[in-house]
């Protein structure tokens, strides 16, 4: 695992090596083991690389790396799990390479030189982001893995083309030329993250998962190309077979693909372990790891002092059953207070998934013992694990039968009273009911009623702030649907696809990558092996959800290793008691960021709306913690940017 950065001015004789070196300095944490810079002053092109050594720990894995012919130079971040097989295929195909080391980087370069970029990308099994200089075409090619496990930003600052694993690498050099994109800010406010392809800065984009892009001196606007989608030929053919497959066949196929993926991801020249939350996904990964290991797998869990949020006992029980070497750490509000000042630097783009706090803590705990950790990320999105899928599908089916004009009239009726007036009406209800029904929720229901399609409804449910909130100054309404929807898919599949394309890659994987890499820890997600992904989306919904409960294939596989009593319980996320913390230990910190004068001077938000929900939350009338956390994380990030010294 590594960090990459680079620049191209396209000016003959322009020395840019020092700029690339400066860009890699702020991402030291992504690769503390080695550092390298390559430059070609003929074109003003330079790549920088920070290395976290995982495979081939020798200097022969040093980057940036130049191909034997001298045509290609690569700066690469990630792991190619099938590089041994690719190496054998290259040799069998007549590729004459005198191998110098045992790194996957060397194999990747040889494959590109032999097959070309696109055909190589189609063969890779792994997580990666890389920059490639082609001296023949005088162009830079950027590429990113299929699921988006590894990040890659790129774009123009003035006439200079730049790229990096993290925005701080670009910001460290060009801070004074970076402007906040208010449309991206509106997306962040709505979702709690900035969805690809945008970034928080104008002119800087995220390369979308499963894409590559080529840039040269004549490129004014780079157009990425897809090399993989969920709907591969193999996936479609498999889907046809699975329509009539038996339950036994589905479970066996799922088990076999998971075993294959996990076996490949257990290859490492440094100590390896796994996150274990006690949920189905991480328990399954650990079970299959332990089943293939002759020694005890090292597992790591974060527990909470607040019992309602503590799942550590479940993880402890599963660890004991499987016989892993288990380590756990209990945390409370004090620990959150210590982590929060670090969050703007760790997530150097505004990011507001509050489970980032325990993710940072478990990454730090894990890094103290191992350098690589496997996780269960992706199970819910791939195998329909979220209860919201069925709930939303059922709700949309009922609403869709009503004419849209009628639903819009009902929505207008609900909005005939202000949210504040609805609060007054709801105050007459019993206390238990009042906690579930309030003015804001009635307004949210009105927007759902007026949804033109399932996409509108689902993105509304997946948002904190809504389009009609008009919170960001200069933007008429908050961002609408971003990731594309698949026409013709059943409703649950549509939601899964949207989550895979947006929520997973731009929220969950960002959360884990930045948290882990801030501790110089590599994480691997075997459920996101593209062969597992293709299987999941080939499975008919009736093989994913049985008796109203999702992830049926994963549950059945896990039962072969762990008794159901250990994991069959209501789903709980990796959440923190944020609402109570904001009224308690975090109150002063939050108040300083939400100061009315500060908000007005900055000029990004409607101050009155933010102060209103802050007051409501402090009074205990409603839980506004998720809405507030989005604003607080932007404010904390903005404050951090103003303190960066670009020197």
C-alpha positions as CSV (number, residue, x, y, z in Angstrom):
1,X,0.0,0.0,0.0
2,X,1.4,3.4,-0.9
3,X,0.7,7.0,-1.7
4,X,1.3,8.6,-5.1
5,X,1.4,12.1,-6.5
6,X,2.5,13.9,-9.6
7,X,2.5,16.9,-11.9
8,X,2.8,17.7,-15.5
9,X,3.4,21.2,-16.9
10,X,4.2,20.0,-20.4
11,X,6.9,22.6,-20.7
12,X,10.2,21.6,-22.2
13,X,13.0,22.0,-19.7
14,X,10.7,22.6,-16.7
15,X,12.2,21.1,-13.6
16,X,9.3,19.7,-11.5
17,X,10.9,17.0,-9.4
18,X,11.0,19.2,-6.3
19,X,7.3,19.9,-6.7
20,X,6.5,16.1,-6.8
21,X,8.7,15.6,-3.8
22,X,6.8,18.3,-1.9
23,X,3.5,16.8,-2.9
24,X,4.4,13.5,-1.4
25,X,5.5,14.9,1.9
26,X,2.0,15.3,3.4
27,X,1.1,11.7,2.5
28,X,4.1,10.2,4.4
29,X,1.6,8.1,6.4
30,X,0.5,6.2,3.3
31,X,4.1,4.9,2.8
32,X,6.6,5.4,5.6
33,X,9.0,2.7,4.4
34,X,10.4,4.2,1.3
35,X,10.3,7.3,-0.9
36,X,11.0,8.0,-4.5
37,X,10.7,10.7,-7.2
38,X,11.0,10.3,-11.0
39,X,11.1,13.3,-13.4
40,X,11.4,13.9,-17.1
41,X,12.3,17.6,-17.5
42,X,11.8,17.4,-21.3
43,X,8.0,17.4,-20.7
44,X,7.8,18.9,-17.2
45,X,6.5,15.6,-15.8
46,X,7.3,14.2,-12.4
47,X,5.9,11.3,-10.2
48,X,6.3,11.0,-6.5
49,X,5.8,7.8,-4.4
50,X,5.6,6.8,-0.8
51,X,5.9,3.1,-0.1
52,X,4.4,0.9,2.6
53,X,6.2,-2.3,1.9
54,X,4.0,-5.4,1.9
55,X,5.4,-7.6,-0.8
56,X,9.1,-7.9,-1.7
57,X,10.4,-5.7,1.1
58,X,13.7,-5.3,-0.7
59,X,14.9,-2.2,-2.6
60,X,13.8,-4.1,-5.8
61,X,10.3,-2.9,-5.1
62,X,11.3,0.8,-5.1
63,X,9.0,3.2,-7.0
64,X,8.5,5.0,-9.3
65,X,9.5,2.0,-11.4
66,X,10.6,2.1,-15.0
67,X,9.8,-0.8,-17.4
68,X,12.7,-2.7,-19.0
69,X,12.3,-1.1,-22.3
70,X,12.2,2.4,-20.7
71,X,8.8,3.2,-22.3
72,X,6.7,3.2,-19.2
73,X,7.2,4.7,-15.7
74,X,4.7,3.8,-13.0
75,X,3.7,5.1,-9.5
76,X,1.4,2.6,-8.1
77,X,-0.7,2.2,-4.9
78,X,-2.4,-1.1,-4.1
79,X,-2.1,-4.9,-4.3
80,X,-2.5,-7.2,-7.3
81,X,-3.5,-10.5,-5.6
82,X,-3.1,-12.6,-8.8
83,X,0.3,-11.2,-9.8
84,X,1.8,-14.7,-9.6
85,X,-0.7,-16.1,-12.1
86,X,-0.2,-13.0,-14.4
87,X,3.6,-13.6,-14.2
88,X,3.1,-17.2,-15.3
89,X,0.8,-16.2,-18.1
90,X,3.3,-13.6,-19.3
91,X,6.1,-16.2,-19.4
92,X,3.9,-18.8,-21.1
93,X,2.8,-16.2,-23.7
94,X,6.4,-15.5,-24.7
95,X,7.0,-12.3,-22.7
96,X,10.8,-12.1,-22.4
97,X,11.5,-10.3,-19.1
98,X,14.5,-10.7,-16.8
99,X,12.7,-10.5,-13.5
100,X,14.7,-8.5,-10.9
101,X,12.5,-8.8,-7.9
102,X,9.3,-10.3,-6.5
103,X,7.0,-7.3,-6.4
104,X,3.6,-7.0,-8.1
105,X,4.7,-3.6,-9.4
106,X,7.3,-5.2,-11.7
107,X,4.7,-7.7,-13.0
108,X,2.1,-5.0,-13.5
109,X,4.6,-3.0,-15.6
110,X,5.5,-6.1,-17.7
111,X,1.9,-6.9,-18.3
112,X,1.2,-3.3,-19.5
113,X,4.1,-3.4,-21.9
114,X,3.0,-6.8,-23.2
115,X,-0.8,-6.5,-23.4
116,X,-1.4,-2.7,-23.1
117,X,-3.3,-0.9,-20.4
118,X,-6.9,-1.9,-21.0
119,X,-6.2,-5.6,-21.5
120,X,-4.0,-5.6,-18.4
121,X,-6.7,-3.9,-16.3
122,X,-9.2,-6.5,-17.3
123,X,-6.9,-9.3,-16.0
124,X,-6.1,-7.8,-12.6
125,X,-7.6,-9.1,-9.4
126,X,-6.9,-6.5,-6.7
127,X,-7.2,-3.0,-5.4
128,X,-5.1,-0.3,-7.0
129,X,-4.7,3.3,-8.2
130,X,-1.8,4.0,-10.5
131,X,-0.2,6.7,-12.7
132,X,1.7,5.6,-15.8
133,X,3.9,7.7,-18.0
134,X,4.1,6.5,-21.6
135,X,7.1,8.1,-23.2
136,X,6.1,7.0,-26.7
137,X,2.8,8.8,-26.7
138,X,4.0,11.4,-24.2
139,X,0.9,10.9,-22.1
140,X,-0.1,10.1,-18.5
141,X,-2.6,7.2,-17.9
142,X,-4.4,7.1,-14.6
143,X,-6.4,4.0,-13.5
144,X,-8.4,2.9,-10.5
145,X,-9.7,-0.5,-9.2
146,X,-13.2,-1.8,-9.9
147,X,-14.8,-1.1,-6.5
148,X,-12.9,2.1,-5.6
149,X,-10.9,0.7,-2.7
150,X,-7.9,3.0,-3.5
151,X,-8.4,6.7,-4.1
152,X,-7.1,8.9,-6.9
153,X,-7.7,12.6,-7.5
154,X,-6.7,14.5,-10.6
155,X,-7.3,17.7,-12.5
156,X,-5.9,21.1,-13.5
157,X,-4.6,23.9,-11.3
158,X,-4.2,26.7,-13.8
159,X,-2.3,25.1,-16.7
160,X,-0.7,22.4,-14.5
161,X,-2.0,18.9,-14.5
162,X,-1.8,17.2,-11.0
163,X,-2.8,13.9,-9.4
164,X,-2.6,12.4,-6.0
165,X,-3.9,9.7,-3.6
166,X,-5.1,12.4,-1.3
167,X,-6.1,16.0,-1.7
168,X,-3.6,17.2,0.8
169,X,-0.8,16.4,-1.6
170,X,-2.3,18.9,-4.1
171,X,-3.3,21.4,-1.5
172,X,0.1,21.5,0.1
173,X,1.6,23.1,-3.1
174,X,-1.4,24.9,-4.6
175,X,-3.5,25.9,-1.6
176,X,-3.8,29.6,-2.8
177,X,-5.2,28.5,-6.1
178,X,-7.9,26.1,-4.8
179,X,-11.5,27.2,-4.6
180,X,-14.4,25.4,-2.9
181,X,-16.9,24.0,-5.3
182,X,-20.3,25.0,-3.9
183,X,-22.2,22.3,-5.9
184,X,-19.8,19.7,-4.4
185,X,-20.4,21.3,-1.0
186,X,-24.2,20.8,-1.5
187,X,-23.6,17.1,-2.3
188,X,-21.5,16.8,0.9
189,X,-24.2,18.5,3.0
190,X,-26.8,16.1,1.7
191,X,-24.9,12.8,1.8
192,X,-22.1,13.4,4.3
193,X,-19.4,12.8,1.6
194,X,-18.6,14.2,-1.9
195,X,-19.7,11.7,-4.5
196,X,-17.4,11.0,-7.5
197,X,-16.5,12.4,-9.9
198,X,-16.5,15.7,-8.0
199,X,-14.2,16.7,-5.2
200,X,-14.6,19.6,-2.8
201,X,-12.4,21.7,-5.0
202,X,-13.2,23.2,-8.4
203,X,-11.2,21.7,-11.2
204,X,-10.2,18.5,-9.2
205,X,-12.0,15.3,-9.8
206,X,-12.0,11.8,-8.4
207,X,-11.3,9.1,-11.0
208,X,-14.4,6.8,-10.8
209,X,-14.0,3.2,-9.9
210,X,-13.4,0.8,-12.8
211,X,-12.1,3.6,-15.0
212,X,-8.9,4.8,-16.6
213,X,-8.1,8.1,-18.3
214,X,-5.3,9.4,-20.6
215,X,-3.9,13.0,-20.4
216,X,-1.4,14.6,-22.7
217,X,-0.3,18.2,-23.5
218,X,-3.3,18.6,-25.8
219,X,-5.9,17.4,-23.3
220,X,-8.0,20.2,-22.0
221,X,-10.7,18.0,-20.5
222,X,-9.9,14.4,-19.7
223,X,-12.6,11.9,-20.5
224,X,-12.4,8.7,-18.4
225,X,-13.2,5.3,-20.0
226,X,-14.7,2.3,-18.2
227,X,-12.9,-1.0,-18.3
228,X,-15.3,-2.8,-16.0
229,X,-18.9,-2.6,-14.9
230,X,-21.1,-4.9,-12.8
231,X,-22.7,-6.2,-16.0
232,X,-19.9,-8.3,-17.4
233,X,-20.5,-11.0,-19.9
234,X,-19.5,-13.6,-17.3
235,X,-21.9,-12.0,-14.8
236,X,-24.8,-12.1,-17.2
237,X,-24.1,-15.7,-18.2
238,X,-23.8,-16.7,-14.6
239,X,-27.1,-14.9,-13.8
240,X,-28.9,-17.0,-16.4
241,X,-27.6,-20.2,-14.8
242,X,-28.4,-19.1,-11.2
243,X,-32.1,-18.4,-12.1
244,X,-32.7,-22.2,-11.7
245,X,-29.9,-23.0,-9.3
246,X,-30.7,-24.9,-6.1
247,X,-30.0,-23.4,-2.7
248,X,-27.2,-25.9,-2.2
249,X,-25.5,-24.9,-5.4
250,X,-25.7,-21.2,-4.5
251,X,-24.2,-21.7,-1.1
252,X,-21.4,-23.8,-2.5
253,X,-20.6,-21.3,-5.2
254,X,-20.6,-18.5,-2.7
255,X,-18.3,-20.4,-0.3
256,X,-15.9,-21.3,-3.1
257,X,-15.5,-17.8,-4.4
258,X,-15.1,-16.4,-0.9
259,X,-12.4,-19.0,-0.1
260,X,-10.6,-18.1,-3.3
261,X,-10.7,-14.4,-2.7
262,X,-9.6,-14.7,1.0
263,X,-6.8,-17.1,0.2
264,X,-5.4,-14.6,-2.4
265,X,-5.6,-11.7,0.1
266,X,-3.8,-13.6,2.9
267,X,-0.5,-13.4,0.9
268,X,1.8,-11.0,2.6
269,X,5.4,-10.6,3.6
270,X,4.4,-8.7,6.8
271,X,2.1,-9.6,9.8
272,X,-1.6,-9.9,8.9
273,X,-4.8,-9.8,10.9
274,X,-8.5,-8.9,10.6
275,X,-11.1,-6.5,12.0
276,X,-13.8,-8.4,13.9
277,X,-17.0,-6.6,14.8
278,X,-19.1,-9.7,15.6
279,X,-21.4,-9.0,12.6
280,X,-21.9,-11.5,9.8
281,X,-19.5,-10.0,7.2
282,X,-16.4,-9.7,9.4
283,X,-17.1,-13.0,11.2
284,X,-17.3,-14.7,7.8
285,X,-14.0,-13.3,6.6
286,X,-12.3,-14.3,9.9
287,X,-13.9,-17.8,9.8
288,X,-12.6,-18.4,6.2
289,X,-9.2,-17.0,7.1
290,X,-8.9,-19.2,10.1
291,X,-10.1,-22.2,8.1
292,X,-7.1,-21.7,5.8
293,X,-4.5,-20.8,8.4
294,X,-2.2,-23.2,10.4
295,X,-1.7,-20.5,13.0
296,X,-4.2,-18.3,15.0
297,X,-5.5,-15.3,13.1
298,X,-5.1,-12.0,14.9
299,X,-8.4,-10.2,15.3
300,X,-9.2,-6.7,16.6
301,X,-12.4,-5.1,18.0
302,X,-13.4,-1.7,19.4
303,X,-16.0,-1.7,22.2
304,X,-17.9,1.2,23.7
305,X,-18.5,2.1,27.3
306,X,-22.1,3.0,26.3
307,X,-23.7,-0.5,26.4
308,X,-26.3,0.2,23.8
309,X,-23.6,0.7,21.2
310,X,-21.2,-2.1,22.4
311,X,-20.9,-5.1,20.2
312,X,-17.5,-6.2,21.5
313,X,-19.0,-9.1,23.5
314,X,-20.3,-10.7,20.3
315,X,-16.9,-10.4,18.6
316,X,-15.3,-11.9,21.7
317,X,-17.6,-14.9,21.6
318,X,-17.0,-15.5,17.9
319,X,-13.2,-15.2,18.5
320,X,-13.3,-17.7,21.3
321,X,-15.3,-20.1,19.1
322,X,-12.9,-19.8,16.2
323,X,-9.8,-19.8,18.3
324,X,-8.4,-16.5,17.1
325,X,-5.8,-14.3,18.9
326,X,-8.1,-11.5,19.9
327,X,-7.5,-7.9,21.1
328,X,-10.1,-5.4,22.0
329,X,-10.1,-1.8,23.2
330,X,-13.0,0.0,25.0
331,X,-13.5,3.6,24.2
332,X,-15.8,6.5,25.3
333,X,-16.4,10.1,24.7
334,X,-12.9,11.0,26.0
335,X,-11.4,8.9,23.3
336,X,-13.6,10.6,20.7
337,X,-12.4,14.0,21.9
338,X,-8.9,13.0,21.3
339,X,-9.6,11.7,17.8
340,X,-11.8,14.5,16.5
341,X,-9.0,17.1,16.2
342,X,-7.2,14.7,13.8
343,X,-10.2,14.0,11.6
344,X,-9.9,17.0,9.2
345,X,-6.3,16.0,8.5
346,X,-7.1,12.3,8.1
347,X,-10.1,13.0,5.9
348,X,-8.6,15.8,3.9
349,X,-11.9,16.3,2.1
350,X,-15.0,17.0,4.2
351,X,-16.3,13.7,5.4
352,X,-19.1,13.1,7.9
353,X,-19.7,9.4,8.6
354,X,-19.5,9.4,12.4
355,X,-18.3,5.8,12.4
356,X,-15.0,7.3,11.2
357,X,-14.2,7.8,14.9
358,X,-14.1,4.1,15.9
359,X,-12.6,3.2,12.5
360,X,-9.6,5.4,13.3
361,X,-9.3,3.9,16.7
362,X,-9.5,0.3,15.6
363,X,-7.0,1.1,12.9
364,X,-4.5,2.4,15.4
365,X,-5.1,-0.5,17.7
366,X,-4.6,-3.0,14.8
367,X,-1.4,-1.3,13.5
368,X,0.3,-1.8,16.9
369,X,0.3,-5.5,16.0
370,X,0.1,-6.1,12.3
371,X,0.6,-4.2,9.0
372,X,-2.3,-5.7,7.0
373,X,-5.9,-6.2,8.1
374,X,-8.8,-7.9,6.2
375,X,-12.3,-6.4,6.6
376,X,-15.9,-7.4,5.8
377,X,-16.7,-4.3,3.8
378,X,-19.2,-4.8,1.0
379,X,-21.4,-7.6,2.3
380,X,-24.5,-5.5,2.9
381,X,-24.4,-3.7,-0.5
382,X,-23.6,-6.9,-2.5
383,X,-25.8,-9.4,-0.7
384,X,-28.8,-7.1,0.3
385,X,-28.0,-7.0,4.0
386,X,-29.6,-3.6,4.7
387,X,-33.2,-3.8,6.0
388,X,-33.9,-0.6,4.1
389,X,-33.9,-2.4,0.8
390,X,-37.0,-4.4,1.5
391,X,-38.7,-1.6,3.5
392,X,-38.1,1.0,0.7
393,X,-39.1,-1.5,-2.0
394,X,-42.4,-2.2,-0.3
395,X,-43.1,1.5,0.4
396,X,-42.4,2.4,-3.3
397,X,-44.6,-0.4,-4.5
398,X,-47.5,1.0,-2.5
399,X,-46.9,4.6,-3.4
400,X,-46.2,3.9,-7.1
401,X,-49.8,2.7,-7.5
402,X,-51.1,6.2,-6.6
403,X,-51.1,8.8,-9.4
404,X,-48.2,11.3,-9.1
405,X,-50.5,14.4,-9.1
406,X,-52.4,12.9,-6.1
407,X,-49.2,12.2,-4.2
408,X,-48.0,15.8,-4.9
409,X,-51.3,17.2,-3.6
410,X,-50.8,15.1,-0.4
411,X,-47.2,16.4,-0.1
412,X,-48.4,20.0,-0.5
413,X,-51.0,19.4,2.2
414,X,-48.4,18.2,4.6
415,X,-46.4,21.4,3.8
416,X,-49.4,23.7,4.4
417,X,-48.1,24.0,7.9
418,X,-44.5,25.0,8.6
419,X,-42.2,22.5,10.3
420,X,-42.4,24.6,13.5
421,X,-46.3,24.5,13.4
422,X,-46.2,20.8,13.0
423,X,-43.9,20.6,16.0
424,X,-46.6,22.4,18.0
425,X,-49.3,20.0,16.8
426,X,-47.0,17.0,17.6
427,X,-46.4,18.3,21.1
428,X,-49.9,17.2,21.9
429,X,-49.1,13.6,21.2
430,X,-47.8,11.1,23.8
431,X,-44.1,11.4,24.5
432,X,-43.3,8.0,22.9
433,X,-45.1,9.0,19.7
434,X,-43.6,12.5,19.7
435,X,-40.1,11.1,19.4
436,X,-41.0,9.4,16.2
437,X,-43.1,12.1,14.6
438,X,-42.1,15.8,14.3
439,X,-42.2,18.6,11.8
440,X,-39.0,17.8,10.1
441,X,-40.0,14.1,9.5
442,X,-43.3,15.2,8.2
443,X,-41.6,17.5,5.7
444,X,-39.3,14.6,4.8
445,X,-42.2,12.3,4.2
446,X,-43.8,15.0,2.0
447,X,-40.7,14.9,-0.2
448,X,-40.8,11.1,-0.4
449,X,-44.5,11.3,-1.4
450,X,-43.7,13.6,-4.3
451,X,-40.9,11.3,-5.6
452,X,-41.2,10.8,-9.3
453,X,-39.2,7.5,-9.2
454,X,-37.5,5.1,-6.9
455,X,-34.2,6.9,-7.4
456,X,-35.6,10.1,-5.9
457,X,-37.1,8.2,-3.0
458,X,-34.0,6.2,-2.2
459,X,-31.6,9.1,-2.4
460,X,-34.0,11.0,-0.2
461,X,-33.8,8.3,2.4
462,X,-30.0,8.1,2.1
463,X,-29.7,11.9,2.8
464,X,-29.5,13.8,6.0
465,X,-30.3,17.3,4.6
466,X,-32.8,17.3,1.8
467,X,-32.9,19.2,-1.5
468,X,-35.6,21.6,-0.3
469,X,-33.5,22.6,2.7
470,X,-31.6,25.2,0.6
471,X,-28.8,25.2,3.2
472,X,-25.8,26.1,0.9
473,X,-25.8,29.8,-0.1
474,X,-25.6,30.3,-3.8
475,X,-27.2,26.9,-4.6
476,X,-30.9,26.7,-5.3
477,X,-31.3,23.2,-3.9
478,X,-29.1,20.5,-2.6
479,X,-27.7,17.9,-5.1
480,X,-30.1,15.5,-6.7
481,X,-29.3,11.9,-7.6
482,X,-25.7,11.4,-8.6
483,X,-24.8,7.7,-9.3
484,X,-26.8,6.3,-12.2
485,X,-29.7,3.9,-11.9
486,X,-30.2,0.8,-13.9
487,X,-33.4,0.7,-15.9
488,X,-35.2,-2.6,-15.8
489,X,-33.6,-4.0,-12.7
490,X,-35.9,-5.0,-9.8
491,X,-36.2,-2.3,-7.1
492,X,-33.9,-4.0,-4.6
493,X,-31.2,-4.6,-7.2
494,X,-31.5,-0.9,-8.2
495,X,-30.8,0.2,-4.7
496,X,-27.9,-2.2,-4.3
497,X,-26.3,-1.0,-7.5
498,X,-26.6,2.6,-6.4
499,X,-25.1,1.8,-3.0
500,X,-22.2,-0.1,-4.7
501,X,-21.5,2.8,-7.1
502,X,-21.8,5.6,-4.7
503,X,-22.4,4.9,-1.0
504,X,-19.8,2.1,-0.8
505,X,-17.0,3.7,-2.8
506,X,-17.5,7.3,-1.7
507,X,-18.4,6.8,2.0
508,X,-17.5,3.3,3.4
509,X,-14.3,2.7,1.5
510,X,-13.1,6.3,2.0
511,X,-13.8,5.9,5.7
512,X,-11.7,2.8,6.0
513,X,-8.9,3.8,3.6
514,X,-8.1,7.2,5.2
515,X,-8.5,5.9,8.7
516,X,-6.2,2.9,8.1
517,X,-3.7,4.7,6.0
518,X,-3.4,7.4,8.6
519,X,-2.0,4.7,10.9
520,X,0.1,3.2,8.0
521,X,-2.1,0.1,8.0
522,X,-3.2,-1.7,4.8
523,X,-6.7,-2.9,4.7
524,X,-8.1,-5.5,2.3
525,X,-11.8,-6.3,1.5
526,X,-12.1,-9.8,0.1
527,X,-15.9,-9.4,-0.4
528,X,-15.0,-6.8,-3.0
529,X,-13.0,-9.2,-5.2
530,X,-14.7,-8.5,-8.5
531,X,-15.5,-12.2,-8.9
532,X,-17.5,-12.1,-5.7
533,X,-19.1,-8.9,-6.8
534,X,-20.2,-10.4,-10.1
535,X,-21.6,-13.4,-8.3
536,X,-23.6,-11.2,-5.9
537,X,-25.2,-9.2,-8.8
538,X,-25.8,-12.4,-10.8
539,X,-27.9,-13.9,-7.9
540,X,-31.6,-13.5,-8.2
541,X,-33.2,-11.5,-5.3
542,X,-34.9,-14.6,-4.0
543,X,-31.5,-16.1,-3.3
544,X,-30.4,-13.0,-1.4
545,X,-33.5,-12.3,0.8
546,X,-35.4,-15.2,2.4
547,X,-38.2,-14.7,4.9
548,X,-37.6,-11.0,4.8
549,X,-33.9,-11.3,5.9
550,X,-31.0,-10.4,3.6
551,X,-27.5,-11.9,3.0
552,X,-28.9,-15.4,2.9
553,X,-25.9,-16.9,1.1
554,X,-23.4,-15.4,3.5
555,X,-25.4,-16.5,6.5
556,X,-25.5,-20.1,5.2
557,X,-21.8,-20.1,4.6
558,X,-21.1,-18.7,8.0
559,X,-23.3,-21.4,9.6
560,X,-20.7,-23.9,8.5
561,X,-18.1,-22.3,10.8
562,X,-20.1,-20.6,13.5
563,X,-23.4,-21.5,15.2
564,X,-26.2,-19.2,14.2
565,X,-26.8,-18.1,17.8
566,X,-23.5,-16.2,17.7
567,X,-24.6,-13.9,14.8
568,X,-28.4,-14.1,14.3
569,X,-29.5,-10.8,15.9
570,X,-30.8,-7.4,14.7
571,X,-28.4,-5.6,12.5
572,X,-26.3,-2.8,14.1
573,X,-23.9,-0.5,12.4
574,X,-20.5,0.6,13.5
575,X,-22.1,3.6,15.2
576,X,-21.2,5.9,18.1
577,X,-23.5,7.6,20.6
578,X,-23.1,10.9,18.8
579,X,-26.3,12.5,19.9
580,X,-25.4,12.3,23.6
581,X,-21.8,13.3,23.0
582,X,-22.9,16.5,21.2
583,X,-25.0,17.4,24.2
584,X,-22.2,16.5,26.6
585,X,-18.4,16.3,26.1
586,X,-18.5,17.6,22.5
587,X,-20.8,20.5,23.2
588,X,-18.2,23.2,23.6
589,X,-16.3,22.0,20.5
590,X,-19.5,22.0,18.4
591,X,-20.6,25.4,19.7
592,X,-17.3,27.0,18.7
593,X,-17.7,25.7,15.1
594,X,-21.4,26.7,14.9
595,X,-20.9,30.2,16.2
596,X,-23.4,32.4,14.3
597,X,-20.8,35.1,13.6
598,X,-18.3,32.6,12.3
599,X,-20.9,31.0,10.0
600,X,-22.0,34.4,8.6
601,X,-18.5,35.6,8.0
602,X,-17.6,32.4,6.1
603,X,-20.7,32.7,3.9
604,X,-21.3,29.1,3.0
605,X,-24.5,28.3,4.9
606,X,-27.9,29.7,6.0
607,X,-26.9,30.4,9.5
608,X,-30.4,30.6,10.9
609,X,-31.2,27.1,9.9
610,X,-28.1,25.7,11.4
611,X,-28.6,27.5,14.7
612,X,-32.2,26.3,14.8
613,X,-31.4,22.6,14.6
614,X,-28.5,23.1,17.0
615,X,-30.9,24.6,19.6
616,X,-33.4,21.8,19.0
617,X,-30.7,19.2,19.5
618,X,-29.4,20.8,22.7
619,X,-33.0,21.0,24.1
620,X,-33.4,17.3,23.5
621,X,-36.5,17.9,21.4
622,X,-35.1,16.0,18.5
623,X,-32.0,14.1,17.6
624,X,-30.3,16.3,15.0
625,X,-26.9,14.7,15.4
626,X,-26.5,13.4,11.8
627,X,-27.5,16.8,10.3
628,X,-25.2,18.6,12.6
629,X,-22.3,16.2,12.1
630,X,-22.2,17.1,8.4
631,X,-21.9,20.8,9.2
632,X,-19.4,20.2,12.0
633,X,-17.1,18.1,9.8
634,X,-17.1,20.8,7.1
635,X,-16.5,23.5,9.6
636,X,-13.6,21.6,11.2
637,X,-12.2,20.8,7.8
638,X,-12.4,24.5,6.7
639,X,-10.7,25.6,9.9
640,X,-7.9,23.1,9.2
641,X,-7.4,24.4,5.7
642,X,-6.9,27.9,6.9
643,X,-4.1,26.7,9.2
644,X,-2.1,24.8,6.5
645,X,1.3,26.3,5.8
646,X,2.2,25.9,2.2
647,X,5.6,27.5,2.8
